[in-house]
Amino acid sequence: MQQKWQRWNLASRKWLWIIVVVGVIAALPVVYDRLQTEKSSKTVEFVFDYRDLVEVASYRQNPQDYISEQLDRLMAAGVQSMAIYENTLDDFRKARRLMLWGAADIANLTDTVIPENENYTYVLFTSAENSNALSPVIRDAFSRLDIRTEDWNYRGQQGLIIETPLEDATLKPLQPDPITLNMLHEKGFTIVPRLVDSLPYDQEAMKALLDRYAELGVKRILFEGESVKGFNDDADKGSITAFADLLKEHGIGIAAIENIKVQQKGFSKLAYLLDYNVTRLRSLSEADSSLKTEVIADQFALATKDRNIRMIYLNTIPSRDTKQAAITDTLDNLIESLSGPEGAVAKIEANGFKLGQATAFDVQDSSFQRYFKLIAVIGAVAMVALLVSYFIPWLTLPVWVLGLVGSAGLLMLKPTLFEQALALAVAISAPTVAMVLAIRKINEMGPPLRSDSSSYTVMSPRRRLTHSVVLYIKTALITFSAVPFVIALLNNITYSLVLNQFRGVSLLHLAPIALTALYVLLYRGEFAFNKTGKLLRTPITLAMVIAAGVIGIVGMYYLSRTGNSGTVSGPEKMLRVFLENNVGVRPRNKEFLLAHPLFILGAFMAYKYRNAAFILIIAVIGQLSMVDTFAHIHSPVLISLIRGLLGLGLGLIIGLIAVGVWQIAERCWKRWSPLLRKL
């Protein structure tokens, strides 16, 4: 009975492979929908932080003239939008719309005694125009907070007394400066408001504000701080839902900031309520605004092409330059990075984009997609079962059946966890199965165990090279079979917007290596448990401890290079820029410089030297890396495909060169080693 069960499980591999192929074919229409979605948004919007511009202008001789001049320069360079914050009294002061004093300051100014029981804020407008525009804004904001205001005059200038301390008054957010809004609109800039959630949510006031924004042509807003507008009152008032209704009524979407440490609270809920009218935004920090112009241009071009970024946010900052003995800023550097044939705008347009107001993706979801995804799920489970079959054959059928039952249950209870877990499982399984089959093929055609080596004839170098290249292509094809499954399972706009992410990147980068190493060590010739017993009885030497330490250090460095937070060395950055500028898409360095060439060389050597198969343990990095590229769902599918194929092609070329170098070295050794032994 046990032997019959074993035969059934081994025979099931053929049917599992058929199911995998059917699953891949079923996933292709889902991949097509993803491609159509990615093509639906091709407009890039440059946004400049207007508050930074006002800050820089405050250090100039003629602030208003400087602002007007720089706005014209920014518009000419390709910046078509200005980010406007909910202002504070201090912002109005910096813009020279008004002046501010506390109780002690006003006493000194008016040569009077400071009141003992009054600690108020005194506002004096710098012109009648500013008074007419800002006085209603200030009165309205403070009255909603139950803080009294009253008229005040000083030397013929109009002002206000706000019955709260200066330190408190300057913290209260106010509506944006209407004079600035009108000026920017007349200059042709699009307004991108930045809202803060620091005060109780007021639906009536928000409707009035959005009505004004709609008149100015606002189509997208950003949030300042750690939460979206209405989050703090959402539990009591349902304010996020009310805010979302207003945004939808006015046709306004939101923007998701890339690489933000913690997603703003309530953002995912608001995005869902807006039917994901969301675009991704790349922010250039004040510090990075001083980078070399070519670096900034390359970063922007790469962000829009490779990461579906559709809004680019520019910051600047004034700084003290002791060498020039002056206050400087980075505006000239930013404008230069955008302008000219090598500027960011030209590069972005060369990649097929146009400048304008950013639009959200038009998600393509065909009516039959759910059925295709269901078939893809069955195929993905079959791939996982195949992985188990090559290590523990008698568990093949139980794993497949339990995988289907577990998938059905998890899909009903926690669909997001299900799609992430199965995507990770199939992403690990496909490259591992591909490498296992490659090792089995080498075992079949390469040198046998020592006891059986008497009748073996070594293949010619040309034949070994041919078999190595064919095996390289077959292995890559099997690895790529995971890609349609991963795309189908994670084909949700939340992954493209990075509101959800593929989980388990570190496990993906370790598990295939560990499983391939396990197969090379234990599943080549003798029964695995016999080898396991021998390994457990092997004495531990100092050399083994040192080797384990070295492997651990290399492993930690390898993991530090994975994911979005991985660090890149200077030479690698130069190589990446070179490939990006000359090829258009840069493959991953670890694929074409290391793993793929080692696969070619390792297979070539293993067909002659049995122990050379250990090289394939490192070569699996290239296979898992190809799948990991597609797990970055915010990257376009075509870019990921080109990157993978380019890596395979360059890796093949470097691998062939490595084989040639090995052949020369081997012949030299055969010729000179006898002479060296005589010395």
C-alpha positions in Angstrom: 0.0 0.0 0.0 2.8 2.4 0.8 4.5 1.7 -2.5 1.2 2.3 -4.3 0.7 5.6 -2.5 4.2 6.6 -3.4 3.5 5.8 -7.1 0.3 7.8 -7.0 2.1 10.8 -5.7 4.9 10.6 -8.2 2.5 10.1 -11.0 0.5 13.2 -9.9 3.4 15.4 -10.9 2.5 15.2 -14.6 -1.1 16.3 -13.8 0.1 19.0 -11.5 2.3 20.4 -14.3 -0.7 20.4 -16.6 -2.7 22.3 -13.9 0.2 24.8 -13.6 0.2 25.4 -17.4 -3.5 25.9 -17.4 -3.2 28.3 -14.4 -0.6 30.3 -16.2 -2.7 30.6 -19.3 -5.7 31.6 -17.2 -3.7 34.3 -15.5 -2.7 36.0 -18.8 -6.0 37.9 -19.3 -5.5 39.3 -15.8 -2.0 40.4 -16.8 -3.5 42.0 -19.9 -6.0 44.0 -17.7 -3.1 45.1 -15.5 -1.2 46.3 -18.7 -4.3 48.3 -19.8 -4.6 49.9 -16.3 -1.0 51.0 -16.4 -1.5 52.6 -19.8 -4.4 54.7 -18.6 -2.4 57.4 -16.8 0.3 59.1 -18.7 0.3 62.6 -17.3 3.0 63.9 -14.9 2.6 66.9 -12.7 5.4 69.0 -11.1 4.3 70.6 -7.9 6.3 73.3 -6.0 6.0 74.1 -2.3 4.8 77.7 -2.3 5.5 78.0 1.4 9.2 77.3 0.7 9.2 80.0 -2.0 7.8 82.5 0.5 10.4 81.5 3.1 13.2 82.0 0.5 11.8 85.3 -0.6 11.8 86.6 3.0 15.6 86.9 2.7 15.5 89.0 -0.5 15.5 92.7 -0.8 12.2 92.8 -2.7 10.3 89.7 -1.7 7.2 90.2 -3.8 9.2 90.9 -7.0 11.4 87.9 -6.2 8.4 85.6 -5.8 6.9 86.8 -9.1 10.2 86.3 -11.0 10.7 82.8 -9.6 7.1 81.8 -10.4 7.7 82.8 -14.0 11.0 80.8 -14.1 9.3 77.7 -12.6 6.4 77.9 -15.0 8.9 78.1 -17.9 10.8 75.1 -16.6 7.7 72.9 -16.5 6.3 73.4 -13.0 2.6 73.8 -13.5 1.3 73.5 -9.9 1.8 75.1 -6.5 1.2 73.5 -3.2 -0.7 75.8 -0.9 -1.0 75.0 2.9 -3.7 76.0 5.3 -2.0 79.1 6.5 -1.3 80.4 10.0 -0.9 83.9 11.2 2.9 83.4 11.1 2.6 82.4 7.4 0.8 85.7 6.7 3.5 87.5 8.7 6.2 86.0 6.5 4.3 87.0 3.4 4.1 90.5 4.8 0.4 90.6 4.8 0.3 91.5 8.5 2.3 92.1 11.6 1.9 90.4 15.0 2.5 91.3 18.6 1.8 89.8 21.9 0.6 91.7 25.0 4.1 92.6 26.2 5.2 93.7 22.7 2.2 95.9 22.1 2.7 97.6 25.5 6.3 98.5 24.5 5.1 99.7 21.1 2.4 102.0 22.5 4.3 103.1 25.6 1.6 101.7 27.9 1.6 99.4 30.9 1.1 95.7 30.1 -2.4 94.6 31.2 -2.4 92.3 34.2 -5.3 90.1 33.1 -5.2 90.3 29.3 -2.8 88.2 27.2 -4.1 88.8 23.7 -2.8 88.7 20.1 -2.6 92.0 18.1 -2.8 91.8 14.3 -2.1 94.9 12.1 -2.6 94.5 8.4 0.0 96.0 6.1 -2.6 97.4 3.6 -6.3 97.9 3.1 -6.3 95.2 0.5 -4.8 92.7 2.9 -7.3 93.7 5.6 -10.3 93.3 3.3 -9.0 89.8 2.1 -7.7 88.4 5.4 -9.9 89.9 8.1 -12.9 87.7 7.2 -10.7 84.6 7.1 -9.2 85.3 10.5 -12.5 86.2 12.1 -14.3 83.2 10.7 -11.6 80.7 11.8 -11.4 82.0 15.4 -15.1 82.3 15.8 -15.5 78.6 15.0 -13.1 78.0 17.9 -15.1 80.3 20.2 -12.3 82.8 20.4 -13.5 86.4 20.3 -12.0 89.0 17.8 -12.5 92.7 17.7 -11.4 95.6 15.4 -8.2 97.5 16.3 -6.4 100.4 14.7 -2.9 101.7 15.1 -1.6 104.8 13.4 -4.4 104.6 10.8 -3.8 101.0 9.9 -6.6 98.4 10.3 -6.1 95.5 12.6 -7.6 92.9 14.9 -7.4 91.9 18.5 -7.6 88.1 19.0 -8.5 87.2 22.5 -5.9 84.3 22.9 -2.2 84.4 23.5 0.1 84.9 20.6 1.7 81.5 21.0 -1.7 79.9 20.7 -3.1 82.1 17.9 -0.1 81.3 15.6 -0.8 77.6 15.9 -4.4 77.7 14.6 -4.8 76.8 10.9 -6.6 79.2 8.7 -7.9 79.1 5.2 -5.2 79.7 2.5 -4.4 83.3 1.6 -7.1 84.3 -1.0 -4.8 86.9 -2.5 -2.2 84.3 -3.2 -4.7 81.9 -4.6 -6.0 84.5 -7.0 -2.5 85.5 -8.0 -1.3 81.9 -8.7 -4.5 81.2 -10.6 -4.1 84.3 -12.8 -0.5 83.2 -13.6 -1.8 79.9 -14.8 -0.8 77.6 -12.0 -2.9 74.7 -10.7 -3.5 74.8 -7.0 -2.7 71.7 -4.9 -4.0 72.3 -1.4 -2.4 70.7 1.6 -4.9 70.1 4.4 -4.1 69.4 8.1 -6.3 67.6 10.6 -5.5 69.6 13.7 -9.0 71.1 14.5 -12.4 69.5 14.9 -13.9 68.6 11.5 -16.5 71.1 10.2 -18.5 69.8 7.2 -20.0 73.3 6.5 -16.6 75.0 6.5 -15.1 72.2 4.4 -17.8 72.4 1.8 -17.2 76.2 1.5 -13.5 75.6 1.1 -13.9 72.9 -1.5 -16.4 75.0 -3.4 -13.7 77.7 -3.7 -11.1 75.1 -4.7 -13.4 73.7 -7.4 -13.7 77.3 -8.8 -9.9 77.4 -9.1 -9.8 74.1 -10.9 -8.3 72.0 -8.1 -8.3 68.2 -8.9 -6.1 66.8 -6.2 -5.2 67.5 -2.6 -2.4 66.5 -0.2 -2.4 66.1 3.5 0.1 67.6 6.0 0.8 65.7 9.2 0.2 62.2 10.3 -3.5 61.8 9.4 -6.0 62.8 6.7 -8.6 65.4 7.2 -11.3 64.2 9.5 -9.5 61.2 10.9 -9.4 62.5 14.5 -13.2 62.9 14.6 -14.1 59.9 12.4 -15.0 57.6 15.3 -17.6 60.0 16.6 -18.8 61.9 13.5 -18.0 59.6 10.6 -16.0 62.6 9.3 -13.8 60.7 6.8 -16.9 59.4 5.0 -18.4 62.9 5.0 -15.2 64.4 3.7 -15.0 61.7 1.0 -18.5 62.5 -0.1 -17.5 66.2 -0.5 -14.4 65.3 -2.5 -16.4 63.0 -4.9 -19.0 65.7 -5.3 -16.3 68.2 -6.4 -14.3 65.6 -8.5 -11.2 65.9 -6.3 -8.8 63.1 -5.6 -5.8 62.6 -3.3 -2.1 61.8 -3.6 -0.1 59.1 -1.8 3.4 60.1 -0.8 6.1 57.6 -1.8 8.5 56.2 0.9 6.6 57.9 3.7 7.7 56.2 7.0 4.2 55.6 8.2 1.1 55.9 6.0 -1.1 58.8 7.1 -3.8 57.6 9.3 -7.1 57.1 7.6 -5.6 57.3 4.1 -6.5 53.8 3.1 -10.1 54.3 4.1 -10.4 57.6 2.3 -8.8 56.1 -0.8 -11.3 53.3 -0.8 -14.3 55.7 -0.3 -12.9 57.7 -3.3 -12.9 54.6 -5.5 -9.1 55.0 -5.5 -8.9 58.3 -7.2 -5.3 58.4 -6.0 -2.0 59.2 -7.7 1.5 58.4 -6.4 3.7 61.4 -5.5 7.5 61.5 -5.2 8.8 64.3 -2.9 12.3 65.8 -3.4 13.4 66.9 0.1 15.0 70.2 0.9 18.3 68.4 1.4 18.1 66.5 -1.9 17.3 69.7 -3.8 21.0 70.5 -3.8 22.0 67.3 -5.5 23.7 67.5 -8.9 21.2 68.4 -11.6 21.8 65.2 -13.6 21.1 63.1 -10.5 17.8 64.9 -9.9 16.8 64.6 -13.5 17.6 60.8 -13.5 15.7 60.3 -10.3 12.6 62.0 -11.7 12.7 60.1 -15.0 13.2 56.8 -13.2 10.4 57.5 -10.7 7.8 58.2 -13.5 8.9 55.3 -15.7 9.7 52.6 -13.2 7.5 53.3 -10.2 4.2 54.8 -11.6 4.9 58.2 -10.0 2.6 60.8 -11.5 3.3 63.8 -9.2 6.7 65.2 -8.4 6.9 67.5 -5.4 9.7 70.1 -5.2 11.1 71.7 -2.0 13.8 74.3 -1.4 15.3 75.9 1.6 17.3 79.0 2.4 20.8 78.4 3.8 23.7 80.5 5.1 26.7 80.3 2.7 29.7 81.5 4.6 31.9 81.3 1.5 29.7 83.7 -0.5 28.7 85.6 2.7 25.1 85.4 1.6 21.8 83.6 2.0 21.4 81.1 -0.8 18.8 78.6 -2.0 18.4 75.7 -4.4 15.9 77.2 -6.9 18.5 77.7 -9.6 19.6 74.1 -9.2 16.0 72.8 -9.4 15.2 74.8 -12.5 18.3 73.7 -14.2 17.5 70.0 -13.3 14.2 70.4 -15.1 15.3 72.3 -18.1 17.2 71.6 -21.3 17.6 68.5 -23.4 19.2 66.6 -20.5 16.6 67.9 -18.0 13.9 65.9 -16.2 11.1 67.3 -18.3 12.8 66.2 -21.6 13.6 62.7 -20.2 10.1 62.2 -18.9 8.5 63.3 -22.2 10.9 61.0 -24.1 9.5 58.1 -22.1 6.1 58.7 -23.5 4.6 61.0 -20.8 3.2 64.5 -21.0 3.0 67.3 -18.5 -0.3 68.3 -17.0 -2.6 67.6 -14.0 -2.0 64.1 -12.8 -4.8 61.6 -13.2 -5.6 58.4 -11.4 -5.4 55.0 -13.1 -8.5 53.9 -14.9 -8.7 50.3 -13.4 -9.5 47.7 -16.0 -11.4 44.8 -14.5 -13.0 42.6 -17.1 -16.2 40.7 -16.2 -14.5 37.3 -16.4 -11.4 38.3 -14.3 -12.6 36.6 -11.1 -13.0 33.3 -12.9 -9.5 33.5 -14.4 -8.1 34.4 -11.0 -9.8 31.3 -9.5 -8.1 29.1 -12.1 -4.8 30.9 -11.4 -5.2 30.1 -7.7 -5.6 26.4 -8.4 -2.5 26.6 -10.6 -0.5 28.4 -8.0 -1.4 25.8 -5.3 -0.3 23.1 -7.8 3.1 24.8 -8.1 3.5 24.7 -4.4 2.6 21.0 -4.3 5.2 20.4 -7.0 7.8 22.0 -4.8 6.9 19.6 -1.9 6.9 16.6 -4.3 10.6 17.0 -5.1 11.5 17.0 -1.4 8.8 14.8 0.3 7.1 12.9 -2.5 4.5 11.1 -0.4 3.0 14.5 0.7 2.3 15.7 -2.8 -1.4 14.9 -3.1 -2.2 15.8 0.6 -0.5 19.2 0.2 -2.4 20.0 -3.0 -5.8 19.0 -1.5 -5.1 20.8 1.8 -3.8 23.8 -0.1 -7.0 24.1 -2.1 -9.2 23.7 1.1 -7.0 26.1 3.0 -7.1 28.7 0.2 -10.9 28.5 0.0 -11.2 29.1 3.7 -8.6 31.9 3.9 -10.1 33.5 0.8 -13.5 33.8 2.6 -12.1 34.9 6.0 -9.1 37.1 5.1 -8.8 37.6 1.3 -5.8 40.1 1.6 -3.8 37.7 3.7 -4.7 34.9 1.4 -3.5 36.6 -1.8 -0.3 37.7 -0.2 0.5 34.3 1.4 -0.2 32.4 -1.8 1.7 34.9 -3.9 4.7 34.5 -1.6 4.4 30.7 -1.7 4.3 30.5 -5.5 7.1 33.1 -5.8 9.3 30.8 -3.6 8.2 27.6 -5.3 8.8 28.4 -9.0 12.5 29.4 -8.9 13.2 26.6 -6.4 11.5 24.0 -8.6 13.3 25.4 -11.6 16.7 25.0 -9.9 15.8 21.5 -8.5 15.0 20.3 -12.1 18.2 21.9 -13.3 20.2 20.0 -10.7 18.4 16.7 -11.5 19.2 17.2 -15.2 22.9 17.7 -14.4 22.8 14.6 -12.2 21.3 12.7 -15.1 23.8 13.7 -17.7 26.8 14.7 -15.6 29.3 12.6 -13.8 27.8 9.9 -11.5 28.8 9.0 -8.0 32.3 7.7 -7.6 31.2 4.0 -7.4 29.5 4.3 -10.8 32.1 6.5 -12.6 34.0 3.7 -14.5 31.8 3.7 -17.6 31.2 7.5 -17.7 32.7 9.5 -20.6 33.1 13.2 -20.1 31.2 15.3 -22.7 33.1 17.6 -25.0 33.3 21.3 -24.0 31.1 22.3 -26.9 28.4 19.8 -25.9 28.6 20.8 -22.3 28.2 24.5 -23.2 25.2 23.7 -25.4 23.5 21.8 -22.6 24.3 24.5 -20.2 22.7 27.2 -22.3 19.6 25.1 -23.0 19.3 24.4 -19.3 19.7 28.1 -18.6 16.8 28.9 -20.8 14.6 26.1 -19.5 15.2 27.1 -15.9 14.4 30.7 -16.6 11.1 29.7 -18.3 10.0 27.7 -15.3 10.9 30.5 -13.0 8.9 33.0 -15.1 5.9 30.7 -14.7 5.5 32.3 -11.2 5.0 35.8 -12.7 1.5 35.5 -14.1 0.4 33.9 -10.7 1.9 36.8 -8.7 0.4 39.4 -11.0 -3.0 37.7 -10.9 -3.1 37.3 -7.2 -2.0 40.8 -6.5 -3.9 42.5 -9.3 -5.5 45.1 -7.1 -5.0 48.9 -7.4 -4.0 49.0 -3.7 -0.8 47.3 -4.6 0.0 49.6 -7.5 -0.6 52.6 -5.1 1.5 50.8 -2.4 -1.4 51.0 0.0 -0.8 47.3 0.3 2.5 45.6 -0.4 3.9 42.2 -1.3 4.9 40.6 2.1 7.8 38.3 2.8 10.6 39.8 0.7 13.3 38.5 3.0 11.8 35.0 3.0 11.7 35.1 -0.8 15.4 36.0 -0.9 16.4 33.2 1.5 14.0 30.2 1.1 15.0 29.3 -2.5 18.7 29.5 -1.6 18.2 27.3 1.5 16.0 24.8 -0.4 18.4 24.6 -3.3 21.3 24.1 -0.9 19.3 21.4 0.9 18.7 19.6 -2.4 22.3 19.8 -3.5 23.5 18.4 -0.2 21.0 15.7 0.5 19.2 14.7 -2.7 22.0 13.8 -5.0 22.5 10.0 -5.2 22.0 8.5 -1.7 18.8 8.6 0.2 18.3 11.9 1.9 18.0 10.5 5.4 21.2 8.5 5.1 23.1 11.7 4.2 21.3 13.5 7.1 22.6 10.9 9.5 26.1 11.2 8.3 26.0 15.0 8.5 24.7 14.9 12.1 27.5 12.6 13.1 30.2 14.7 11.4 32.5 16.4 14.0 32.4 20.2 14.0 35.8 21.8 13.3 37.1 25.3 13.6 37.1 25.6 9.9 33.3 24.8 9.9 32.7 27.5 12.5 34.6 30.1 10.6 32.8 29.1 7.3 29.4 29.4 9.1 30.4 32.9 10.4 31.5 34.0 6.9 28.2 32.7 5.4 26.3 34.5 8.1 28.0 37.8 7.4 27.5 37.4 3.7 23.8 36.5 4.3 23.2 39.6 6.4 24.8 41.8 3.8 22.7 40.1 1.1 19.5 40.7 3.1 20.5 44.3 3.6 20.5 44.8 -0.1 16.9 43.5 -0.5 13.7 45.5 -0.4 13.2 49.2 -0.9 15.6 50.1 1.9 18.6 48.3 0.4 21.8 50.4 0.1 23.8 50.7 -3.1 27.5 51.4 -3.5 28.9 54.2 -5.5 30.2 52.1 -8.4 26.9 50.3 -8.6 25.1 53.7 -8.8 27.3 54.7 -11.7 26.7 51.4 -13.5 22.9 51.8 -13.0 23.0 55.3 -14.4 25.1 54.1 -17.4 22.6 51.3 -18.2 19.6 53.5 -17.7 21.0 56.2 -20.1 22.3 53.8 -22.7 19.8 50.9 -22.6 16.7 52.5 -21.2 16.0 49.9 -18.6 18.6 48.7 -16.1 18.7 45.0 -15.1 19.5 44.1 -11.6 23.3 43.9 -11.0 23.1 40.7 -8.9 21.4 39.0 -11.8 23.6 39.8 -14.8 26.9 40.3 -13.0 26.7 37.4 -10.5 23.9 34.9 -10.5 23.2 34.3 -14.2 26.9 34.0 -15.3 27.4 31.6 -12.3 24.6 29.5 -13.6 26.2 29.1 -17.0 29.6 28.5 -15.5 28.3 26.2 -12.8 26.3 24.0 -15.1 29.2 23.9 -17.6 31.6 22.7 -14.8 29.0 20.4 -13.2 28.7 18.4 -16.4 32.3 17.4 -15.8 33.0 17.9 -12.1 30.1 16.7 -9.9 30.8 19.0 -7.0 30.6 22.1 -9.2 26.8 21.8 -8.7 27.4 23.7 -5.4 27.9 26.8 -7.5 24.2 26.6 -8.4 23.3 27.4 -4.8 24.5 31.0 -5.5 23.0 31.0 -9.0 19.5 30.6 -7.6 19.7 34.3 -6.6 19.2 35.2 -10.2 16.0 33.1 -10.5 14.4 34.4 -7.3 15.4 38.0 -8.2 13.5 37.8 -11.5 10.3 36.9 -9.6 11.0 39.5 -7.0 11.1 42.2 -9.7 7.5 41.4 -10.6 6.5 41.4 -6.9 7.1 45.2 -7.0 3.5 45.8 -8.2 4.0 49.6 -8.4 6.4 49.0 -11.3 4.9 48.5 -14.7 4.8 45.0 -16.0 6.6 45.8 -19.3 9.4 47.5 -17.5 9.8 44.4 -15.2 9.7 42.0 -18.1 12.3 44.0 -20.1 14.5 44.2 -17.0 14.3 40.4 -16.5 15.0 39.5 -20.2 17.8 42.0 -20.4 19.4 40.6 -17.3 19.2 37.1 -18.8 20.8 38.3 -22.0 23.6 40.1 -20.4 24.1 37.3 -17.9 24.4 34.8 -20.8 27.0 36.9 -22.5 29.1 37.3 -19.3 28.5 33.6 -18.5 29.9 32.6 -21.9 33.0 34.8 -21.3 33.4 33.1 -17.9 33.3 29.7 -19.5 36.0 30.8 -22.0 38.2 32.1 -19.1 37.6 28.8 -17.2 38.6 26.7 -20.3 41.8 28.7 -20.7 42.6 28.4 -17.0 41.9 24.7 -17.0 44.2 24.0 -20.0 46.9 26.1 -18.4 46.6 24.2 -15.2 46.8 20.9 -17.0 49.9 22.0 -18.9 51.8 23.7 -16.1 50.7 21.8 -12.9 53.1 18.8 -13.6 56.0 21.2 -13.9 54.9 23.0 -10.7 54.8 19.7 -8.8 58.5 19.0 -9.8 59.7 22.2 -8.3 
